[in-house]
Amino acid sequence: MNVLRNFIELLEYRFTIGSSISFTPKSILIVILVFIITFFSLKIFRKIIYRTLSSDAKVKFRSIFSFFNYFVYTIVILLTFQNIGINLTAIFAASAALLVGVGLALQTFIQDIISGVFIIVDQSVHVNDIIEVDGQIGKVENIKLRTTRAVTRENKVLIIPNHKFLTSILFNWTENGVITKEYIEVGVSYNSDVNQVTAILLDIADQHSSILKDPAPKVIFNDFGDSALVFQLYFALSSSFVSNVVKSELRYEIIEKFNAQNIEIPFPQRSLTLVNPPKSLT
């Protein structure tokens, strides 16, 4: 019993360093135990998360997990200092203004990181996806913790802060697969044969090598315009990234075929009527 009592008294013995730091062997053991529990808890958490991620996502999750590790260990260290008798209140009070300034400066940075975590976990954007953000179109090449890099049709690198995916409307052209449906619009004069126009448009689409046969192209009589009958030619592509080139080639063909068949593509016309025209100065 005396040995047990002496051991307990040893654990409760308080050591003092200077006037601000004091601790007991018991507090040191508690700190060591907390660090061991934290280490194994983070390890188990990482294994559980890794089971739900793809190989590509695992590579990105390593940086996220490192950031999370730093955050958890920082909290543990602060609690440890408080436990061994270091007064953290004075430290926080002295650095409050600095922390506020740093927090404001890092606000967008932290927002980008959080958004990057959501992108990886939610799987809303993948490498090789074709996306449109704020009117910019690009093919995703790399997704990092803070930014996503995409290559535009002009072969320019588009660097997108990840918070843009949460604050802006995102169009993922390839979310439902690589095949996308596109269309071009053309107007013809009211004197045109609508069946002939439809047949020419379908023939042009069928002859184009980049347009898929299944689903087949389709023509829609869209509207009675102010000066033209408006048609839309719908078609499917296996690579929407080059849709602008395909649309341009189709327009060239339409102009050529319509001219050959004397089908007019009218332009808007306005009549100007002058009321009380000014008298001649001569």
KAFEN-V53149 format. One record per residue. N is the residue number from 1. RES is the residue in three letters. D_FIRST is the distance of its C-alpha to the first C-alpha in Angstrom with 1 decimal. Layout:
N_RES_D_FIRST + N_RES_D_FIRST
//
This chain:
1_MET_0.0 + 2_ASN_3.8 + 3_VAL_5.4 + 4_LEU_5.1 + 5_ARG_6.1 + 6_ASN_8.5 + 7_PHE_9.8 + 8_ILE_10.6 + 9_GLU_12.2 + 10_LEU_14.1 + 11_LEU_15.3 + 12_GLU_16.5 + 13_TYR_18.1 + 14_ARG_21.8 + 15_PHE_24.4 + 16_THR_28.0 + 17_ILE_31.2 + 18_GLY_34.3 + 19_SER_34.6 + 20_SER_34.5 + 21_ILE_31.7 + 22_SER_28.0 + 23_PHE_25.2 + 24_THR_21.5 + 25_PRO_20.0 + 26_LYS_19.1 + 27_SER_22.8 + 28_ILE_23.9 + 29_LEU_22.0 + 30_ILE_23.6 + 31_VAL_27.0 + 32_ILE_26.7 + 33_LEU_25.9 + 34_VAL_28.8 + 35_PHE_31.2 + 36_ILE_30.3 + 37_ILE_30.8 + 38_THR_34.0 + 39_PHE_35.3 + 40_PHE_35.0 + 41_SER_36.3 + 42_LEU_39.3 + 43_LYS_39.9 + 44_ILE_39.9 + 45_PHE_42.1 + 46_ARG_44.6 + 47_LYS_44.9 + 48_ILE_45.6 + 49_ILE_48.2 + 50_TYR_49.8 + 51_ARG_50.6 + 52_THR_52.9 + 53_LEU_54.8 + 54_SER_57.8 + 55_SER_57.9 + 56_ASP_59.7 + 57_ALA_57.3 + 58_LYS_54.3 + 59_VAL_55.8 + 60_LYS_56.1 + 61_PHE_52.7 + 62_ARG_51.0 + 63_SER_52.1 + 64_ILE_51.1 + 65_PHE_47.6 + 66_SER_47.3 + 67_PHE_48.2 + 68_PHE_45.7 + 69_ASN_43.0 + 70_TYR_43.7 + 71_PHE_43.6 + 72_VAL_40.2 + 73_TYR_38.6 + 74_THR_40.1 + 75_ILE_38.5 + 76_VAL_35.1 + 77_ILE_35.5 + 78_LEU_36.5 + 79_LEU_33.5 + 80_THR_31.3 + 81_PHE_33.0 + 82_GLN_32.4 + 83_ASN_28.7 + 84_ILE_28.2 + 85_GLY_30.1 + 86_ILE_33.7 + 87_ASN_36.1 + 88_LEU_38.5 + 89_THR_40.6 + 90_ALA_42.5 + 91_ILE_43.1 + 92_PHE_44.5 + 93_ALA_46.6 + 94_ALA_48.2 + 95_SER_49.0 + 96_ALA_50.1 + 97_ALA_53.8 + 98_LEU_53.4 + 99_LEU_51.5 + 100_VAL_54.2 + 101_GLY_56.9 + 102_VAL_55.3 + 103_GLY_54.7 + 104_LEU_58.4 + 105_ALA_59.5 + 106_LEU_57.3 + 107_GLN_58.2 + 108_THR_60.8 + 109_PHE_58.8 + 110_ILE_55.8 + 111_GLN_58.3 + 112_ASP_59.8 + 113_ILE_56.4 + 114_ILE_55.5 + 115_SER_58.9 + 116_GLY_58.5 + 117_VAL_55.4 + 118_PHE_57.3 + 119_ILE_60.2 + 120_ILE_58.1 + 121_VAL_56.1 + 122_ASP_59.2 + 123_GLN_61.4 + 124_SER_64.4 + 125_VAL_65.8 + 126_HIS_65.9 + 127_VAL_67.4 + 128_ASN_71.2 + 129_ASP_71.4 + 130_ILE_74.5 + 131_ILE_73.5 + 132_GLU_75.3 + 133_VAL_73.6 + 134_ASP_75.6 + 135_GLY_78.8 + 136_GLN_77.6 + 137_ILE_77.7 + 138_GLY_75.8 + 139_LYS_74.2 + 140_VAL_70.5 + 141_GLU_69.6 + 142_ASN_66.0 + 143_ILE_63.3 + 144_LYS_60.7 + 145_LEU_57.8 + 146_ARG_60.0 + 147_THR_63.6 + 148_THR_65.8 + 149_ARG_68.7 + 150_ALA_71.9 + 151_VAL_75.4 + 152_THR_78.4 + 153_ARG_81.8 + 154_GLU_83.0 + 155_ASN_80.3 + 156_LYS_78.5 + 157_VAL_74.7 + 158_LEU_73.5 + 159_ILE_70.0 + 160_ILE_68.6 + 161_PRO_65.5 + 162_ASN_63.3 + 163_HIS_63.3 + 164_LYS_67.0 + 165_PHE_66.1 + 166_LEU_64.4 + 167_THR_66.8 + 168_SER_70.1 + 169_ILE_71.8 + 170_LEU_71.2 + 171_PHE_73.8 + 172_ASN_72.5 + 173_TRP_75.8 + 174_THR_74.2 + 175_GLU_71.4 + 176_ASN_73.4 + 177_GLY_74.6 + 178_VAL_76.9 + 179_ILE_80.0 + 180_THR_81.1 + 181_LYS_84.2 + 182_GLU_86.5 + 183_TYR_89.8 + 184_ILE_92.7 + 185_GLU_95.2 + 186_VAL_99.0 + 187_GLY_101.8 + 188_VAL_105.3 + 189_SER_108.5 + 190_TYR_109.4 + 191_ASN_112.4 + 192_SER_110.2 + 193_ASP_109.9 + 194_VAL_106.3 + 195_ASN_106.3 + 196_GLN_107.5 + 197_VAL_104.9 + 198_THR_102.2 + 199_ALA_103.5 + 200_ILE_103.7 + 201_LEU_100.2 + 202_LEU_98.8 + 203_ASP_100.9 + 204_ILE_99.6 + 205_ALA_95.9 + 206_ASP_96.6 + 207_GLN_98.1 + 208_HIS_95.2 + 209_SER_93.0 + 210_SER_89.7 + 211_ILE_90.0 + 212_LEU_88.5 + 213_LYS_90.7 + 214_ASP_87.9 + 215_PRO_87.5 + 216_ALA_91.1 + 217_PRO_92.5 + 218_LYS_93.7 + 219_VAL_96.1 + 220_ILE_95.6 + 221_PHE_98.5 + 222_ASN_96.3 + 223_ASP_98.6 + 224_PHE_102.0 + 225_GLY_101.8 + 226_ASP_104.0 + 227_SER_106.1 + 228_ALA_104.8 + 229_LEU_103.4 + 230_VAL_99.8 + 231_PHE_98.3 + 232_GLN_94.8 + 233_LEU_94.3 + 234_TYR_90.8 + 235_PHE_89.5 + 236_ALA_86.3 + 237_LEU_85.0 + 238_SER_82.3 + 239_SER_81.6 + 240_SER_81.8 + 241_PHE_81.1 + 242_VAL_84.8 + 243_SER_86.1 + 244_ASN_87.9 + 245_VAL_89.9 + 246_VAL_90.8 + 247_LYS_91.9 + 248_SER_94.1 + 249_GLU_95.8 + 250_LEU_96.4 + 251_ARG_98.1 + 252_TYR_100.3 + 253_GLU_101.4 + 254_ILE_101.9 + 255_ILE_104.2 + 256_GLU_106.2 + 257_LYS_106.6 + 258_PHE_107.4 + 259_ASN_110.1 + 260_ALA_111.6 + 261_GLN_111.9 + 262_ASN_113.0 + 263_ILE_110.0 + 264_GLU_109.5 + 265_ILE_106.2 + 266_PRO_107.2 + 267_PHE_105.7 + 268_PRO_105.4 + 269_GLN_108.7 + 270_ARG_109.3 + 271_SER_112.6 + 272_LEU_113.2 + 273_THR_115.7 + 274_LEU_117.0 + 275_VAL_118.0 + 276_ASN_120.6 + 277_PRO_120.7 + 278_PRO_121.5 + 279_LYS_125.2 + 280_SER_126.5 + 281_LEU_126.8 + 282_THR_130.1
//
